[in-house]
Amino acid sequence: MGIGGLRFTSSRRQFILGLAGAVACGTALTPSGRAAAAPYRPQFFNAAEWAFLVAACDRLIPADASGPGAVALDVPRFIDRQMDTPYARGEQWYMSGPFVQGAANLGYQLPYAPRDLYRHGIAGMNAHAATRHGQPFASLAPTVQDGLLQAAEKGSLAFGDIPSVVFFEQLLANVMEGAFSDPIHGGNTGMGGWTMLGFPGARADFMDWVDQYGAHYPLGSVSISGERA
């Protein structure tokens, strides 16, 4: 499965990397020497919602030979943390009616902030999964999950007054942000997303490399926090 027609094929990794390039504490030690954090406990999502989110993230950016997937990059944690921000509560949006569906240039026309889209959208996805396949989304086979995500992307599912494509686009945007934003926000763990892109991150100066097209950047990525890949 891929993105943007979500092109659910083996080429999704290449598409994701191309798109991302345009926008560009623990107690135990892992074999790599990194500290292993305790399992993350979601603060916004309940157990059923969290199970969906982890499964959906895994299908949108799966692990492969090119690098880690969304789950290893802790994208679900990133999204959960985002739900407790002014952005997720819609505090910077105009949220008063009337809401009139029409041309795209009218802007967003729903009375739901991002956290509401997640709550209603996940419930809708699980309801469709149960109706069609007898189980919640997270319990289905990956190919079946892909089919439901494709249907949501095409807008062919109904989540009450929320078009499924709106929910899908919200989810996809946040997954991309979590995979390729600075690790201080909770995703892109170990700067794995940046390493895939060869992105230097928050280095103070890399101007010597700006005009060296096609050359491999050798110094690795650096987080705002000072963490180095």
MOGIDA-V728020 format. One record per pair of residues at least 24 apart in sequence whose C-alpha atoms are under 10 Angstrom apart, sorted by the first residue. I is the first residue (numbers start at 1). J is the second residue. If there is no record, write none. Layout:
BEGIN
I;J
I;J
END
This chain:
BEGIN
1;59
1;60
1;61
1;62
1;142
1;143
1;146
1;147
1;149
1;150
2;59
2;60
2;61
2;62
2;146
2;150
3;60
3;61
3;150
3;153
3;172
4;153
4;169
4;172
5;150
5;153
5;154
6;60
6;146
6;149
6;150
6;153
6;154
6;172
7;150
8;59
8;60
8;143
8;146
8;147
8;149
8;150
9;146
10;64
12;60
12;61
12;62
13;60
13;61
13;62
13;63
13;64
13;65
13;66
13;67
13;69
14;66
16;60
16;61
16;176
17;66
17;176
17;180
17;193
17;194
17;196
17;197
18;197
19;176
20;176
20;177
20;179
20;180
20;181
20;193
20;194
20;197
21;180
21;194
21;196
21;197
21;198
21;199
23;176
23;177
23;180
23;181
24;176
24;177
24;180
24;181
24;194
24;197
24;199
24;201
34;190
40;74
40;76
40;77
41;77
41;80
42;76
42;77
42;78
42;79
42;80
42;81
43;77
43;80
43;81
43;83
43;84
44;79
44;80
44;81
44;82
44;83
44;84
44;115
44;119
45;76
45;79
45;80
45;81
45;83
45;115
45;118
45;119
46;119
48;122
48;123
48;126
48;136
48;137
48;138
49;118
49;119
49;121
49;122
49;123
49;126
49;137
49;138
50;76
50;77
50;80
50;122
50;138
51;76
51;122
51;136
51;137
51;138
51;139
52;76
52;122
52;123
52;125
52;126
52;136
52;137
52;138
52;139
52;145
53;77
53;79
53;80
53;118
53;122
53;137
53;138
53;171
53;175
54;138
55;137
55;138
55;139
55;140
55;142
55;145
56;137
56;138
56;142
56;145
56;146
56;149
56;171
56;172
56;175
57;171
57;172
57;174
57;175
57;176
57;179
58;142
58;175
59;142
59;143
59;145
59;146
59;149
60;146
60;149
60;171
60;172
60;175
60;176
61;172
61;175
61;176
61;179
66;195
66;196
67;192
67;193
67;195
67;196
67;197
68;179
68;188
68;189
68;192
68;193
68;195
68;196
69;179
69;188
69;192
69;193
70;175
70;176
70;178
70;179
70;180
70;187
70;188
70;189
70;192
70;193
71;175
71;179
71;187
71;188
71;189
72;179
72;187
72;188
72;189
72;190
72;192
73;178
73;179
73;180
73;183
73;186
73;187
73;188
73;189
73;190
73;191
73;192
73;193
74;175
74;178
74;179
74;183
74;186
74;187
74;188
74;189
74;190
75;174
75;175
75;176
75;177
75;178
75;179
75;180
75;181
75;185
75;186
75;187
75;188
75;189
76;174
76;175
76;178
76;179
76;186
76;187
77;178
77;185
77;186
77;187
78;174
78;175
78;177
78;178
78;179
78;181
78;183
78;184
78;185
78;186
78;187
78;188
78;189
79;115
79;171
79;174
79;175
79;177
79;178
79;185
79;186
79;187
80;115
80;186
81;185
81;186
81;187
82;114
82;115
82;174
82;178
82;185
82;186
83;113
83;114
83;115
83;116
83;118
84;115
85;115
86;113
87;113
87;114
87;115
88;112
88;113
88;114
88;115
88;116
88;117
88;118
89;113
89;114
89;115
89;116
90;114
90;115
90;116
108;166
110;161
110;162
110;163
110;166
111;161
111;162
112;162
114;167
114;170
114;171
115;170
116;167
117;159
117;162
117;163
117;164
117;166
117;167
117;168
117;170
117;171
118;167
118;168
118;170
118;171
119;167
120;159
120;160
120;161
120;162
120;167
121;152
121;158
121;159
121;160
121;162
121;163
121;164
121;165
121;166
121;167
121;168
121;170
121;171
122;159
122;167
122;168
122;171
123;159
124;152
124;157
124;158
124;159
124;160
124;162
124;164
124;167
125;149
125;152
125;157
125;158
125;159
125;164
125;167
127;159
128;157
128;158
128;159
181;223
182;222
182;223
182;224
182;225
183;222
183;223
183;224
183;225
183;227
184;223
184;224
184;225
184;226
184;227
189;229
190;221
190;222
190;223
190;227
190;228
190;229
191;220
191;221
191;222
191;223
191;227
191;228
191;229
192;221
192;229
193;221
194;220
194;221
194;222
194;223
194;229
195;220
195;221
195;229
197;221
200;228
200;229
201;228
201;229
202;226
202;227
202;228
203;228
END
